[in-house]
Every structure is written in C-alpha cells, then in structure tokens.
C-alpha cells in the first residue's frame, strides 16, 4: 500500500531532483525522512549535505593545506554546513512555486517540506477507514519466504527462553505476509540427538514403567533429561567446584594441608591424599579419572563443606578489603554462599560418583540402539516423542501460533549422509583428520580467516547438526521452492549459520544469497540466568500461569464490575499480550530480562498500555451511532492531532521497513509510539464534547487510530481488547 504520506514524499523527492538538475547538480539518490518535530507534519531531505561534501572536498584542498588534521576536519565541516545551507535555500526557492505544500524551508542545510494538514488528514483517515484490516498491507511480492522458528527439542522442557524465539518468528512471519510476501511458517523439531538418548537411557535405567498424568508427560520428560545430565556430569561437576576453589580461593589453598591431615586421620585415605594435596596446593586441574578409590570424594566432601562454612563465617565477621587492580579479588560472603549452595546440592548425590563411568558407557550403548534402529527402542522413542509433541501443540494453541510445515531432525539424518557423500564426490568437501569437512575459506579463495572449516559428519558416521541442516536447507529450496529462507535461532549459532549458507552457495544454490539468520540473545529473569541441565529453568507453562493469574488480579482491581467470563477473556488477552510484547520490545541482539510486573504495566512500555489505548478508543466510539466518513474538515489542528495523524500515516512504511530489515522491533516500537500519541491526543483534545465539524473529524481520527493499533498489534500476535 502506497500511503498519502509516501505519495507526498515521492512527489517532494522528484521535485527536489528537478530543482537539483536545473541548478546543475544532477539528479541524486537520497532518502526522505519525516520531520522529527512535534506538531509538524512533513518530510525532510539532507541531500544538500551530500552535494556540499562532494564540492568542498574537490574545491577546498588549497585552503586546508598546512592545517592540522583536527583543524582541517573542523574547517571542512564548517564549509560543508555553509555550502549545504546555500544549496538547500536554492532548492527551497524553486519548490515554493509547487502546489500543495504548506511550507518549504531551508533549515541548517536540510530541505524541510510541510504538508497541507487539512487535505492530507482527510486522505489518511479516509484510507484507514476504507481499507480497515488491510490498512498498511503491502503489494504482493514475488518471493516465497520460509521462516523457520521455535525448534524445540522433544524430551526437554519448553521454557521461557523458548518464548522469545516463538514470538520473534511468529511476528516476523505475520509482518512478512502483511508486507506482501508468500510466507511459509516452519518448525524444525529436535526429536533425536544426544539429549534424547540421555533421557531415554535415564527413563529405562531409573523410571521404567512410570508414567505421569497425561497433561504433565512432556514436563516430566524434561525433568528426566535434567536428571540424566546431572547424573552423567556428576563427577565433572564435583571436580569443577574443587578446581574453582583451588584456582580462585587463596584461603582454600592455604587450608589444604589441614584438610588432607583430617582426611588421612579420619579415613586413612592413601594415594588420593597426595594427589589432592598436590593439585589443590598448586592450583592444578583435578581430573575425574585420577582417583584410586571411589570412596575418597565421599569422605572428603564433609571436610570441604566445613572449610567453606568457616570461611563464610570469617568474611561475614571481617569483610575482606578489595585487592589492587589486576590482582585476584578475595572471596566475598556472596561468593562463599554460592559455592556452599553448589557443595550442598552435589553432596545430596555422593552415591552417584562411583557409577558415572558405567552410566556413560550405557549411554553410548543406548545410542547404538538408535543407530541400529532397534525396534523396541524406536517404539519407546516414538511414544515419548508424542508426549512432548502434545505439550508443544498445547502451547502453540495458547499462543495462537500455527505452522505450515513441520520438519523433524530424525527425518534428515539419512539424506544428510547422502549429501556428505555428494559433497565429497564433487570436491566441495574433503577428508581431514578422518572427518569429512568443508574448508570454506579455502574454497572461497579467502586469505583472511572468515568462515573457517565446517565438519559435516563424525568419523564414526554419526550425524552432526550440520549434516542435517544441509539436508534440511536443500529440502526447503527444492521441495518448497523457497526464494528466501530465514532461521530464528539464538546468537551463539551465528558463525555456524554463515557456514551453512556458504556451503549451500558453494554447492550452487542461488537462494543461499537470500538466507538470513535472525539471531537473538538469551532471556533471563530478575533472579538470573537459567540452565536446563542444572534444572533451574522457568518452564513456559509456569510463567504463563503466573502472568495470567496476575493479569486477572489487575483486571479485578481496575474493573471489578465486569462479568467473570469477560474478566477471564481480558486477562487472557492482556496476560499473553504482555508476554509476547515483553519478548519483542527489546532489540533481539540484547539479553532480555523478563519481569512480570513490568510486562503487565498499564503505564509503562508494555502491552497493556498499548492495549488500553485501543480499548479507550473503542469506549469513545461506543457512544456514537455512526462514524462519519465524508465531508470532513480538519482545520486548525492541534500539535497532538497532527502527531497522531502522522503516526497513523507512516504505518504502511513501517511495515515495509520491518519486513525489509527482518525486525519485529520496528512494529513493537511503532505501536507503543502510536499509543503514546493517542493518549496525548485523548488528554488534550475533547472528542464527544467538541463542536462540529471538529467533533466529526476527531471521531474519525479516533477510529483511524483504533484500527491502526489493532492492525499493528495483530502483526505482533497480540490481541486488541475492546474492554479493559
């Protein structure tokens, strides 16, 4: 959709180019920008600076000769400003003769063009009311786009960190589709891999025959995965704590003689005492497999706890002074408290220590059951995978997220192996140190290390992520005829995806040029980071329940007279909207701290604030029988009216920008700014009490703002309630 604002911008740009050509500067490529001043509706161009920089660079060499670098820079900037203003004045003089502009000014080298607010207000509002839900929709594009997002692993919990991925991917899909692209939403389920093998091993070894209630089966599998990882990594976690203390806590190192004497005196431990004494005293790494006696750690553990407790009490009584800059800092009480918490958690399972090597062997054997496609194991895998998928579908339904295509990791293993063979035969891949790899920089002729080398299969023939992603990408291009492919995956995979794209390019796929990795940073809660391995993740369903409950409490406080079923609906819209907007309101490449109270704010930068602006507009319009659409007069507009109209007018261009930049944040910021401008208008401009023709004009402006808010929120997957 080309809006009135865009039409006028393009007309202004064409007239500027006509003037530049007439003045002998030639036609130029340049951008127009909305004038960034409150109460002013128009567009601005900085092309005068572009031309002035070229002219000054060519003409001022003699004048700048002999000046220092700093003085030359200052003088150049001064000359550019002067010349830009002169050019802007020349262009402005010619544009003033054109019809339809309210004002044309040359200000600080910029060409500022003000629009006729009455005429364009009518056209903008009329465009919104006549197109309705389609206001802002782009013209159909030729490219087919696949957005792959969510990608949860079966046999693992769906936690709040997954929510950012889902919200980004779904919002981008909606934006791209609204911008005119043919969009396929795809999900790639991690239904096999070491995490699945670990979970099924733990299930068979320790939970055979158990089955929780149906609604909790997916969550239960996630708990078994956490248990499996904790069991298998137990020895490493124990020595990691000891190594941490030996490296970073001087008090612990200094106490090692006393601790070893106590260990010998109480338990008569032999060779392991000497080993621990040497490693801790010299801050050398303790190895998990270097102990002679499996009972040593069990006997040593209470002594470690006693030392940590004594150190904690000592620093509480006499807090240490900070060390000099560059020196190791002494442990604080908080440091000891954190280590004591780890010590206590690990101490609950000291009986695991002797069994870890055996368990690790069993996991390798379990992996071979998958590789051989053992019927009983495959049946167990299919049954438990279905438990996870049932949970995923329930979550997607709640979030109003729907996928056109479902990919599964298990289905691209074998095609991936065939692709590796093809890449080897074509000379794109080669065997290096027993591994099939693609030396990407070498194949691209790059001297500087950029994309490095990508392994594409293990030496034992088992698949890697790259094996499967190459097969998946080929499938997207050939079976689904995708022109652009977008992956929504966390930022830690940035290099990896650049490698995949370049291998596809070397393979001859033209679409590789339009592949894009929409990266995002992790989600944290105010209490800190999460880890599915340590079991401290906040599950999506838990956070959703808390948000919905808190939303209902807020609705009860704000509008107690509403019927319960209405309150429930509003709480659902507000609660889910707050979670989604909370995941979209920050730049995707920044770590996001999700706070429930902030997300549910009716006053701050949050979904309820925006949703309430929509509900407020609905409440005004409920009081009129009909919204006028013809014969409107927008005259003597207030700054608040102009600002609101301008914000409504730029919605289609913001949709285009969000789609072009693959950035849902553009729309998240847009709807927040639109809500702010509507609230400013609401406070400053009476609507129902205004005299005609102002009353009718303002009613249509309220209707246009309401429609645009609903359209913008819809692109983010957020409901626009009529009552709150």
PyMOL commands that set and color helices and strands:
alter all, ss='L'
color gray80, all
select helices_A, chain A and resi 4-22+47-59+61-64+69-95+117-134+160-178+194-206+214-232+234-248+250-254+256-267+271-281+296-317+333-347+350-371+375-399+409-425+440-444+465-479+491-507+510-514+540-558+564-584+596-599+607-621+639-649+651-661+665-684+694-715
alter helices_A, ss='H'
color red, helices_A
select strands_A, chain A and resi 32-34+42-45+101-107+110-115+144-148+182-189+405-408+430-432+435-439+453-455+484-490+515-520+523-525+592-594
alter strands_A, ss='S'
color yellow, strands_A
deselect
rebuild
show_as cartoon
